[in-house]
Amino acid sequence: MADQPLTDWDSGLCDCGEDAQACCYGFWCGPCLACTVSGRFGENRCLPLCDMCVDKMISPAALSLRVAMRHKYGIKGSLCEDIAVSCCCPTCVWCQMYRELKYRKKSPVVINMQVQPYVNMQPHPMMAVPAQPFRWGLQKQPGPTRVQVLCV
């Protein structure tokens, strides 16, 4: 990851206007959105439900997933910034991570510009001989006398 330059989040923390569906999903059913984000990121879908068991000052699942996402995708930021936004507006954090995963999961179009060598996979052409009916008969060969049965 040290070789890749750090990038910004695809959308800002309060850019709910970019994806109104995600914003409504987070506002009306925040725990469901959090579980969806956790599952799409590769963690246990129930991880965000652990936040219900701790003090509401900070959301450990939101904080840990945000930090993990920043490191995985090489996104600029700091732990202090992650703590601050996770404390101030965990719903906005979950919405931002949801939008980021949607952006990152888009499948890129790959075009192979490498020239491939030409390979002829067809068999060699064969000469066709016109079909003639079989004629059985005796023919005498010139030279010493012998009789052969020929198929003509």
TORROBA-152556 format. One record per residue (C-alpha): residue number from 0; x, y, z. Coordinates in steps of 0.05 Angstrom, whole numbers, plus 5000, padded with zeros to 4 digits. Layout:
<pts>
<pt><pos>NUM</pos><east>X</east><north>Y</north><up>Z</up></pt>
...
</pts>
This chain:
<pts>
<pt><pos>0</pos><east>5000</east><north>5000</north><up>5000</up></pt>
<pt><pos>1</pos><east>5060</east><north>5047</north><up>5009</up></pt>
<pt><pos>2</pos><east>5067</east><north>5048</north><up>4933</up></pt>
<pt><pos>3</pos><east>4997</east><north>5076</north><up>4921</up></pt>
<pt><pos>4</pos><east>4983</east><north>5150</north><up>4932</up></pt>
<pt><pos>5</pos><east>4930</east><north>5165</north><up>4984</up></pt>
<pt><pos>6</pos><east>4862</east><north>5186</north><up>4958</up></pt>
<pt><pos>7</pos><east>4802</east><north>5222</north><up>4986</up></pt>
<pt><pos>8</pos><east>4736</east><north>5191</north><up>5005</up></pt>
<pt><pos>9</pos><east>4692</east><north>5185</north><up>4943</up></pt>
<pt><pos>10</pos><east>4639</east><north>5228</north><up>4979</up></pt>
<pt><pos>11</pos><east>4641</east><north>5274</north><up>5038</up></pt>
<pt><pos>12</pos><east>4614</east><north>5259</north><up>5107</up></pt>
<pt><pos>13</pos><east>4550</east><north>5299</north><up>5096</up></pt>
<pt><pos>14</pos><east>4541</east><north>5285</north><up>5021</up></pt>
<pt><pos>15</pos><east>4475</east><north>5250</north><up>5030</up></pt>
<pt><pos>16</pos><east>4449</east><north>5286</north><up>4969</up></pt>
<pt><pos>17</pos><east>4493</east><north>5243</north><up>4925</up></pt>
<pt><pos>18</pos><east>4455</east><north>5180</north><up>4945</up></pt>
<pt><pos>19</pos><east>4388</east><north>5196</north><up>4976</up></pt>
<pt><pos>20</pos><east>4370</east><north>5123</north><up>4980</up></pt>
<pt><pos>21</pos><east>4430</east><north>5108</north><up>5025</up></pt>
<pt><pos>22</pos><east>4414</east><north>5170</north><up>5067</up></pt>
<pt><pos>23</pos><east>4342</east><north>5148</north><up>5078</up></pt>
<pt><pos>24</pos><east>4365</east><north>5077</north><up>5092</up></pt>
<pt><pos>25</pos><east>4412</east><north>5104</north><up>5146</up></pt>
<pt><pos>26</pos><east>4362</east><north>5153</north><up>5175</up></pt>
<pt><pos>27</pos><east>4302</east><north>5106</north><up>5180</up></pt>
<pt><pos>28</pos><east>4339</east><north>5041</north><up>5194</up></pt>
<pt><pos>29</pos><east>4410</east><north>5058</north><up>5218</up></pt>
<pt><pos>30</pos><east>4425</east><north>4989</north><up>5248</up></pt>
<pt><pos>31</pos><east>4405</east><north>4955</north><up>5183</up></pt>
<pt><pos>32</pos><east>4450</east><north>5001</north><up>5143</up></pt>
<pt><pos>33</pos><east>4508</east><north>4989</north><up>5191</up></pt>
<pt><pos>34</pos><east>4499</east><north>4913</north><up>5186</up></pt>
<pt><pos>35</pos><east>4497</east><north>4918</north><up>5110</up></pt>
<pt><pos>36</pos><east>4562</east><north>4958</north><up>5108</up></pt>
<pt><pos>37</pos><east>4595</east><north>4910</north><up>5155</up></pt>
<pt><pos>38</pos><east>4575</east><north>4850</north><up>5113</up></pt>
<pt><pos>39</pos><east>4596</east><north>4882</north><up>5047</up></pt>
<pt><pos>40</pos><east>4663</east><north>4900</north><up>5076</up></pt>
<pt><pos>41</pos><east>4675</east><north>4827</north><up>5094</up></pt>
<pt><pos>42</pos><east>4662</east><north>4830</north><up>5169</up></pt>
<pt><pos>43</pos><east>4608</east><north>4796</north><up>5209</up></pt>
<pt><pos>44</pos><east>4540</east><north>4829</north><up>5194</up></pt>
<pt><pos>45</pos><east>4523</east><north>4829</north><up>5268</up></pt>
<pt><pos>46</pos><east>4585</east><north>4869</north><up>5288</up></pt>
<pt><pos>47</pos><east>4549</east><north>4937</north><up>5290</up></pt>
<pt><pos>48</pos><east>4497</east><north>4908</north><up>5337</up></pt>
<pt><pos>49</pos><east>4552</east><north>4905</north><up>5390</up></pt>
<pt><pos>50</pos><east>4548</east><north>4982</north><up>5391</up></pt>
<pt><pos>51</pos><east>4481</east><north>4976</north><up>5426</up></pt>
<pt><pos>52</pos><east>4516</east><north>4945</north><up>5486</up></pt>
<pt><pos>53</pos><east>4565</east><north>5002</north><up>5497</up></pt>
<pt><pos>54</pos><east>4562</east><north>5076</north><up>5516</up></pt>
<pt><pos>55</pos><east>4533</east><north>5117</north><up>5459</up></pt>
<pt><pos>56</pos><east>4589</east><north>5169</north><up>5463</up></pt>
<pt><pos>57</pos><east>4629</east><north>5130</north><up>5411</up></pt>
<pt><pos>58</pos><east>4610</east><north>5074</north><up>5363</up></pt>
<pt><pos>59</pos><east>4667</east><north>5023</north><up>5365</up></pt>
<pt><pos>60</pos><east>4642</east><north>4985</north><up>5304</up></pt>
<pt><pos>61</pos><east>4635</east><north>5048</north><up>5262</up></pt>
<pt><pos>62</pos><east>4704</east><north>5072</north><up>5284</up></pt>
<pt><pos>63</pos><east>4739</east><north>5006</north><up>5272</up></pt>
<pt><pos>64</pos><east>4706</east><north>4995</north><up>5203</up></pt>
<pt><pos>65</pos><east>4722</east><north>5067</north><up>5183</up></pt>
<pt><pos>66</pos><east>4795</east><north>5058</north><up>5201</up></pt>
<pt><pos>67</pos><east>4798</east><north>4990</north><up>5167</up></pt>
<pt><pos>68</pos><east>4766</east><north>5019</north><up>5104</up></pt>
<pt><pos>69</pos><east>4814</east><north>5078</north><up>5102</up></pt>
<pt><pos>70</pos><east>4873</east><north>5031</north><up>5107</up></pt>
<pt><pos>71</pos><east>4847</east><north>4980</north><up>5056</up></pt>
<pt><pos>72</pos><east>4831</east><north>5031</north><up>5003</up></pt>
<pt><pos>73</pos><east>4887</east><north>5080</north><up>5018</up></pt>
<pt><pos>74</pos><east>4842</east><north>5138</north><up>5038</up></pt>
<pt><pos>75</pos><east>4872</east><north>5201</north><up>5070</up></pt>
<pt><pos>76</pos><east>4855</east><north>5214</north><up>5142</up></pt>
<pt><pos>77</pos><east>4877</east><north>5203</north><up>5214</up></pt>
<pt><pos>78</pos><east>4854</east><north>5164</north><up>5274</up></pt>
<pt><pos>79</pos><east>4836</east><north>5229</north><up>5309</up></pt>
<pt><pos>80</pos><east>4791</east><north>5249</north><up>5251</up></pt>
<pt><pos>81</pos><east>4758</east><north>5180</north><up>5251</up></pt>
<pt><pos>82</pos><east>4745</east><north>5185</north><up>5326</up></pt>
<pt><pos>83</pos><east>4716</east><north>5255</north><up>5320</up></pt>
<pt><pos>84</pos><east>4667</east><north>5239</north><up>5263</up></pt>
<pt><pos>85</pos><east>4647</east><north>5173</north><up>5295</up></pt>
<pt><pos>86</pos><east>4629</east><north>5210</north><up>5359</up></pt>
<pt><pos>87</pos><east>4593</east><north>5268</north><up>5326</up></pt>
<pt><pos>88</pos><east>4551</east><north>5233</north><up>5274</up></pt>
<pt><pos>89</pos><east>4556</east><north>5157</north><up>5269</up></pt>
<pt><pos>90</pos><east>4497</east><north>5155</north><up>5221</up></pt>
<pt><pos>91</pos><east>4535</east><north>5200</north><up>5172</up></pt>
<pt><pos>92</pos><east>4596</east><north>5155</north><up>5180</up></pt>
<pt><pos>93</pos><east>4556</east><north>5093</north><up>5163</up></pt>
<pt><pos>94</pos><east>4525</east><north>5128</north><up>5102</up></pt>
<pt><pos>95</pos><east>4593</east><north>5152</north><up>5078</up></pt>
<pt><pos>96</pos><east>4622</east><north>5081</north><up>5084</up></pt>
<pt><pos>97</pos><east>4561</east><north>5053</north><up>5047</up></pt>
<pt><pos>98</pos><east>4572</east><north>5102</north><up>4990</up></pt>
<pt><pos>99</pos><east>4647</east><north>5087</north><up>4989</up></pt>
<pt><pos>100</pos><east>4634</east><north>5012</north><up>4983</up></pt>
<pt><pos>101</pos><east>4585</east><north>5024</north><up>4927</up></pt>
<pt><pos>102</pos><east>4638</east><north>5065</north><up>4891</up></pt>
<pt><pos>103</pos><east>4694</east><north>5014</north><up>4904</up></pt>
<pt><pos>104</pos><east>4652</east><north>4954</north><up>4884</up></pt>
<pt><pos>105</pos><east>4638</east><north>4980</north><up>4814</up></pt>
<pt><pos>106</pos><east>4669</east><north>4930</north><up>4766</up></pt>
<pt><pos>107</pos><east>4720</east><north>4963</north><up>4721</up></pt>
<pt><pos>108</pos><east>4720</east><north>4950</north><up>4646</up></pt>
<pt><pos>109</pos><east>4785</east><north>4917</north><up>4625</up></pt>
<pt><pos>110</pos><east>4806</east><north>4920</north><up>4552</up></pt>
<pt><pos>111</pos><east>4863</east><north>4875</north><up>4531</up></pt>
<pt><pos>112</pos><east>4903</east><north>4913</north><up>4479</up></pt>
<pt><pos>113</pos><east>4956</east><north>4858</north><up>4472</up></pt>
<pt><pos>114</pos><east>4962</east><north>4831</north><up>4401</up></pt>
<pt><pos>115</pos><east>4949</east><north>4756</north><up>4400</up></pt>
<pt><pos>116</pos><east>4986</east><north>4712</north><up>4350</up></pt>
<pt><pos>117</pos><east>4944</east><north>4682</north><up>4295</up></pt>
<pt><pos>118</pos><east>4933</east><north>4607</north><up>4304</up></pt>
<pt><pos>119</pos><east>4898</east><north>4568</north><up>4249</up></pt>
<pt><pos>120</pos><east>4858</east><north>4514</north><up>4284</up></pt>
<pt><pos>121</pos><east>4826</east><north>4486</north><up>4220</up></pt>
<pt><pos>122</pos><east>4850</east><north>4419</north><up>4192</up></pt>
<pt><pos>123</pos><east>4889</east><north>4418</north><up>4127</up></pt>
<pt><pos>124</pos><east>4843</east><north>4414</north><up>4067</up></pt>
<pt><pos>125</pos><east>4836</east><north>4345</north><up>4036</up></pt>
<pt><pos>126</pos><east>4828</east><north>4330</north><up>3962</up></pt>
<pt><pos>127</pos><east>4762</east><north>4302</north><up>3946</up></pt>
<pt><pos>128</pos><east>4758</east><north>4246</north><up>3895</up></pt>
<pt><pos>129</pos><east>4693</east><north>4240</north><up>3857</up></pt>
<pt><pos>130</pos><east>4655</east><north>4178</north><up>3878</up></pt>
<pt><pos>131</pos><east>4651</east><north>4124</north><up>3825</up></pt>
<pt><pos>132</pos><east>4612</east><north>4061</north><up>3829</up></pt>
<pt><pos>133</pos><east>4653</east><north>3998</north><up>3841</up></pt>
<pt><pos>134</pos><east>4663</east><north>3952</north><up>3782</up></pt>
<pt><pos>135</pos><east>4689</east><north>3883</north><up>3794</up></pt>
<pt><pos>136</pos><east>4721</east><north>3848</north><up>3738</up></pt>
<pt><pos>137</pos><east>4780</east><north>3810</north><up>3711</up></pt>
<pt><pos>138</pos><east>4835</east><north>3847</north><up>3675</up></pt>
<pt><pos>139</pos><east>4895</east><north>3821</north><up>3642</up></pt>
<pt><pos>140</pos><east>4960</east><north>3858</north><up>3656</up></pt>
<pt><pos>141</pos><east>5011</east><north>3867</north><up>3600</up></pt>
<pt><pos>142</pos><east>5073</east><north>3826</north><up>3611</up></pt>
<pt><pos>143</pos><east>5075</east><north>3758</north><up>3643</up></pt>
<pt><pos>144</pos><east>5007</east><north>3726</north><up>3644</up></pt>
<pt><pos>145</pos><east>4971</east><north>3736</north><up>3708</up></pt>
<pt><pos>146</pos><east>4901</east><north>3751</north><up>3726</up></pt>
<pt><pos>147</pos><east>4882</east><north>3803</north><up>3778</up></pt>
<pt><pos>148</pos><east>4816</east><north>3822</north><up>3807</up></pt>
<pt><pos>149</pos><east>4812</east><north>3897</north><up>3807</up></pt>
<pt><pos>150</pos><east>4764</east><north>3945</north><up>3839</up></pt>
<pt><pos>151</pos><east>4753</east><north>4002</north><up>3791</up></pt>
</pts>
